Amino acid sequence: MEVGRGTSYRAAAEIARTKANRQRRNALAPAYGANGQVVGDWVEAFAPVIWERVGPSAWPPVIAVDELPVNGSRKVGNRLYSILGAQGYPRRDVSRPWLFDAVPNATIPAMTAFLRSLDGEPEVVVCDQSQAWIQAVKRAWPTNTPEIVLSEFHVGRQLDFVLRSVARPDGDPFWDLRARAFYDAAWWTAFEAAARLVADRRLEAWLDRMGPTVLRQLNLHAARHLPRSTGGIEGSLKEVGRRIGDRFSLYTNRERLRRALRLITLDMRRDADARVWSRHIRTWLDAGQSLAAQRSITDPVGESSLRRS
């Protein structure tokens, strides 16, 4: 559970030793502390067992997806890998972290595999205007493709960027219409009519391309309560980043990080219960499961299954 809260393997090992009254007794203990490898082995062996019994196995009706790039430094272009994330909306006004995964490159095939990693398909997928996510949704569910809803925040920000070229004085009713444009379909129609009277080529081209999508989405929001942006998953990915902290750069093994992310997900979902987890592990062991394959996910020396090639 400590790993799910963002505790380092070494600190979690120290906590486990203290609770079991098995602190190190040698002279090096104060300086060196506990070895985090034992916790790494626990995560490898038992995280899949816990996730299979506690974690979500299928997609909810509505999800929002996004990506968290992990950089090795502040230098532009020095990306190590990416964390893909999905926020689930199982019921009206209910939002929960649903799934996180680490990928070397946030490509369309990687995103497609991420979406296919759980059973079923959502009815609606909310994303930003990334063509990678849009194409991944279509590839993951080509027959019964979910409704794709673009984040209203990202669409609005793109519109405001275009509007920088529009010369209208402050206080002009045009700006009031812009402020209300995403309220509902009627306000959008009024804003679009006013915007076309401006006769700005760049704005007209944007309206021709995005106007029908915005109107369709506003009608969809009126008929069904849906998240209007990717804010939920962005917040969850930031929390993942906070919990892992500067240890992001230490991960080179994809499967090991994936299993740690499973525990983080369960804790963020408030599905972390030491007694329940212990019972599941004991049942699994009593069923004759073996730990003989421990450290089977270790990468070959000098190679990384996670870092970008």
N, C-alpha and C positions, 0 to 999 in steps of 0.2 A: 504493500500500500504506500510506503514511503516513496517509492520510485514514481508512483502515480501522482504524488503531490509535488514532484520536482526535486526531491532529495537526491543527491549524488549517490552512486553505488557505494562509495567508501563510507559516507556518512550514514547511509541506510544499514550497512554492515555493522557499524559501531552501535547504532541504536538496537539492532537485533542482538548483538552480544550483551549489551547492557540489560535488556529485558530478560535474557536467558541467564544472566549472572555469569557470563563466560568472558569477562574482560581479559585482555592480554596481561600476563603477569611479569613479562620480562622488562628489562630496562629500556628497550627501544619503544615500548608501547606509547608513552606520551608523545614522542616525536613522530612516530610512523602511523599509529592508529591502526584501524582495521583494514583488511585487504578487501577491496571492492569486487574482486573476481567472484567470490562466493555469491554475491547478490546478482552479478551478471549471469551466473549459472542458474540461479533460481528463476530469473526473468526468462531465460532461454527455455527452461524446462517447463515452467508452470504458467507463464502468461497465455500460451495458446489454450491450455486447459480451462483457465478462468474465462477467457474471452468466449470460448465455445459455449459455455454454460450461462454467462451473464450478459455478454455483449449482444448488440443487435445483429440479427441474421438476415434481415430484409430491409429494403428501403421503405420509408414512410411515404404518404401521398405527396408531400412537397419537400424538396430539398433546395438548399442554396450551396453553391460550390465556389471555391476560390483556391489560390495558391500562395504559399509563403516561400519566397526565395531565401536560401541560406547562403550568405556570403562569407568567404574566408577572411575578409577585411573590408574596410570601407572603400577600397579601390573599386571603381566601376568595372563591371564585367568579370569580377573575381568570384563568380557564383560556384559554390561547392555542389549543391543539390537543391531539391525543392521538397516542401511538404505540401501535399494535396489534402484538402479538407472538405467535409460536407456537414452542413448543419441541417438537422431534420426538424420537420414541423408535423408531428404525428396528429395533433389536434389544433383547433383554433386557438390562437394566442399561446401556444405551447412551443417552445424552441429548445432543442437539446443538441449538443455536439453528437454527431453520428459516426463519423469515421475519419481517421487521419492515416496517411501513408507517406513514406519517404520514397522519392524516385530520383535517379541520377539526373534526368532531364525531363522537364515538364512538357513532353511532346503529346501530340494527339493520341498515339498508341498507348502511352503511359496513362493518360487521362481516361481513355476508353477502358483499359484494364481495371483502373480504379473504380469506375462506375459499374463494371461487371462483377466486382468482387463480392457483392451481396446479392441475395435472391430478389426476384421481382423487379419492378420498375416503378418509379414515381410517376405521378400524373403531371407534375409541374417541376421544372428545374429553373431556379433563378441564378443568373450569372452576370458577370460584367459583359462588355462587348467583345471579349476575346473570341476570335474565330476558332481557336483551339478547343475551348470548352464547347462551343456550339457544334462543331464537327464531331467531337467526342460523344456528345449526347446522341447525335444522329447515328453514329456507328455502333454505340452500345446497344441501342434499341431501335434498329432500322424498321421493324414491323409495326411496333406500337410506340412510336416516338412521343415522349412527353411534350407538353406545351413548354416552350422555352420563353421565359420572361427575362428581359434585360433589366438590370438594376436601374431604377429611376434616378438614383444619385449620379451614376456614371453618364447616363443619357443627358441629364440636366447639365452636368458639368461640361459635356461636349457642346451642348447648345450654347451655353454661356461663352465658351471660347469663340464660337462662330459669331456671336452677337457683339464681340469686340469691334467688329468692322462696321457696325450699324451706328450711324450718327443720329441719335435722338437726345434731346435735352433732358435733364433731370426733371422729374415731375410729369413727363409726358405719360398719358394713359397707357401707352404701349408697354411701359415697364411694369405697370400694375397687372396687366394681362399676363406678362411673363411670370410674375410672381405667383399667379394663380393657375398657370397653364397645366400643371400636373394634378390639380384638385380633382377634376373629373373630365369626361369627354366634352361637355358643353364648354367649359373654360378653355380646353385645348382648341376646340374649333374656333372660338372667338380669337384666341391668340394667333392661330395660324392664318386666319383671314387678315388680321392686322399686320402680321409679319410679311405676308405676300405683297401688301401695299407699299412696303418699304422699297421694293424693287432692288434688293441687293442680291447679286448673282450667287454669291457663296451661301447666303441664307436660304435662297430658293432651292438650291441644289441639296442642301441638308434636309429641308422639309420634304422634298420629293423622295429622298432616300429613307428618312426616318419617320416622317409623319404618319404613314399607315401603321407602322409598328407601334408607335406611341398610342394612337387612337385605339388599336386593337387591345393593347394592354390595359388601358383605362377602362374599357368596356368589360374586360375580364375581371379587373379589380372590383368593379361595381357589382358583378354577379357572384363573386366569390372572394372571401377574405384571404389575401395572399401577402407575403412579405414583399415590400416594394423595393428592397435593396439587398445587397449582400453584407449589410452591416453585421448581422448575427454571426456569420462564419468568419468575417474579418476579425471580430472581437475574440472568437474562439481560437483562431490561429495566433493572435497576439498573446493569448494566455498560454498556449503551447510554447511559444517562444520565450515567455517569461519563466516558465517552469524549467525549461532546459537551459536557458541562459547561455553563458559563454561556453558551455559544454557542447554546443552544436558543432563546433569545429573538431571535436574529439571523435565524433562518430564517423567511422569509415565502413561499417558493416550494415548493409541495408536491413537485413532480417532482424538483427539485434535492435536497431532503432525502431523498426516497425513494431516489435513486441513491447518495447518500452512505451511507444505511442498508444498501444492498446490499453495499457494500465492507466496512462494519463487520461485517455478518453473516458474510461469507466469512473475515474475519480471526478472528472468534470461533470459527468452525468449523475453523480451522487449514487453510483452503484458500487461503491467501494465499502465492503464490510469484511473485516478480517475473519470473523467467525464463519461467515458464509463461504468465503474463499477457501478457508482451511478445510471446511467440510467437503467442498468440491474436489480439492486436491487429494484428501484422504480417500474419498470414494474412488477416484481415478487410480490411486495407488493400490487400493484393495482389490480393484478389478484385474490386477496383474500387470499393469502397465510398467514398463521398464525405463530407467534413466540411462541405459547403456549407450545411447546415441548422443550423450551430452557433448556439447561443443561441436556438433555436426555442422552447424551453420558458419563456422569460422572460415574466413577467407584464406586462400593460399598466401603464403608469406610474400609481402611486397605488392599485393593486389588489393583492390577495393571494389566491393560490390555496390557501393553507394556514390562515391565521388565521380564527378563528371569526367568523362574521358576526353 
